[in-house]
């Protein structure tokens, strides 16, 4: 991990979100809008060599909660923490060992990984008027993996 990599990761996953919210805040307030941040399971559970990513996503969860308190009378701010989602980026991580992707599915109690539709459905719910009392909430979209121990048998 280099400082350059650290800084780039924080810029993409945290600083850009802060800047975007800051710039859009007047419009969000005017329309009683809301923010749904996309964090990650790595905000609370991680693995080796993910220090920058995990830190950036944990900080994004912290930003979500802080802004929900600070801005709650004007806009809502929530986040989701997806685990493995079936995207090209996920598949790129398994190019050298595709059988590990099948193994990853088995770690989830649902015996599958999430879909892009799973993510969009939760975002739509958090953004619409059916969830007006949700503010500062963090939804784990993880197929239950965050509730499992992975002890050897």
C-alpha positions in Angstrom: 0.0 0.0 0.0 1.5 3.3 -1.1 0.4 6.7 0.1 -0.6 7.5 -3.4 -2.9 4.5 -3.6 -4.3 5.4 -0.1 -5.0 9.0 -1.2 -6.6 7.9 -4.5 -8.9 5.5 -2.8 -10.0 8.1 -0.3 -10.5 10.6 -3.0 -12.7 8.3 -5.1 -14.7 6.6 -2.2 -15.0 9.4 0.3 -13.8 12.9 -0.7 -15.8 12.8 -4.0 -19.0 12.0 -2.1 -18.4 14.9 0.3 -17.8 17.3 -2.5 -20.8 16.1 -4.5 -23.1 16.4 -1.5 -21.7 19.9 -0.6 -22.2 21.1 -4.2 -25.7 19.6 -4.5 -26.9 20.5 -1.0 -28.9 23.7 -2.0 -30.8 21.7 -4.7 -31.3 18.8 -2.4 -32.7 21.1 0.4 -35.0 22.9 -2.1 -36.6 19.7 -3.3 -36.4 17.8 0.1 -34.1 15.3 -1.6 -32.0 12.7 -0.1 -28.7 10.9 -0.4 -28.0 7.2 -0.6 -24.4 6.4 -0.3 -22.9 3.2 -1.6 -20.5 1.9 1.0 -19.4 -1.7 1.3 -19.4 -4.8 3.5 -15.7 -3.8 3.9 -16.9 -0.9 6.1 -17.2 -3.5 8.9 -15.7 -6.8 7.7 -12.6 -7.0 5.5 -9.7 -9.0 4.5 -5.9 -8.5 4.0 -4.7 -6.0 1.4 -7.9 -3.9 1.6 -6.8 -1.3 4.1 -7.4 1.8 2.0 -10.7 0.5 0.6 -12.0 -0.7 3.9 -11.0 2.6 5.6 -12.7 4.7 2.9 -15.9 2.7 3.1 -16.0 2.8 6.9 -15.4 6.6 6.8 -18.3 6.8 4.2 -20.6 5.1 6.7 -19.4 7.6 9.4 -20.1 10.5 7.0 -23.5 9.1 6.2 -24.4 9.0 9.9 -22.9 12.4 10.7 -24.7 14.2 7.8 -28.0 12.5 8.7 -27.7 14.2 12.1 -26.5 17.5 10.8 -28.9 17.7 7.8 -31.8 15.6 9.0 -34.3 18.4 9.2 -33.6 19.3 5.6 -32.6 16.1 3.8 -32.2 12.4 4.6 -28.8 10.6 4.2 -28.6 6.8 4.2 -26.2 4.2 3.0 -26.1 0.6 1.8 -23.3 -1.8 2.4 -23.3 -4.4 -0.4 -21.2 -7.6 -0.2 -20.4 -9.4 -3.4 -22.5 -8.1 -6.3 -22.4 -9.8 -9.7 -20.7 -7.2 -11.8 -17.8 -7.3 -14.3 -15.6 -5.8 -11.7 -16.3 -8.7 -9.3 -15.6 -11.2 -12.1 -12.3 -9.5 -12.9 -11.1 -10.3 -9.4 -11.6 -14.0 -10.2 -10.1 -14.3 -13.7 -7.1 -16.3 -12.4 -9.2 -18.6 -10.3 -12.9 -18.8 -11.4 -13.7 -21.7 -9.1 -13.2 -19.2 -6.2 -16.2 -17.3 -7.3 -18.3 -20.4 -6.8 -16.8 -20.8 -3.4 -17.6 -17.2 -2.6 -21.3 -17.9 -3.3 -21.2 -20.7 -0.7 -20.1 -18.4 2.0 -23.4 -16.5 1.8 -26.4 -18.1 3.6 -28.4 -17.4 0.4 -25.8 -19.5 -1.5 -25.6 -16.8 -4.1 -24.1 -13.3 -4.7 -26.1 -10.2 -5.1 -27.3 -8.6 -8.3 -27.3 -5.1 -9.6 -31.1 -5.2 -9.3 -30.7 -6.0 -5.6 -28.7 -2.8 -5.2 -31.0 -0.6 -7.2 -34.1 -2.0 -5.4 -32.7 -1.0 -2.0 -31.6 2.4 -3.3 -35.0 3.1 -4.8 -36.7 2.1 -1.5 -34.3 4.4 0.5 -34.9 7.3 -1.9 -38.6 7.2 -2.1 -41.3 8.5 0.2 -42.1 5.1 1.7 -38.9 5.4 3.8 -39.2 9.0 5.1 -38.3 8.0 8.7 -35.1 6.3 7.6 -32.3 8.7 8.2 -28.7 7.7 9.0 -29.6 4.1 8.3 -27.1 1.6 6.9 -28.6 -1.3 5.1 -26.4 -4.5 4.9 -27.1 -6.0 1.5 -25.0 -9.0 2.0 -27.0 -12.2 1.7 -26.5 -12.7 5.4 -22.7 -13.2 5.2 -22.1 -10.6 7.9 -23.8 -12.9 10.4 -21.8 -16.0 9.7 -18.7 -17.4 11.3 -16.4 -19.2 8.9 -14.7 -21.6 11.3 -13.0 -24.7 9.9 -15.1 -27.8 10.2 
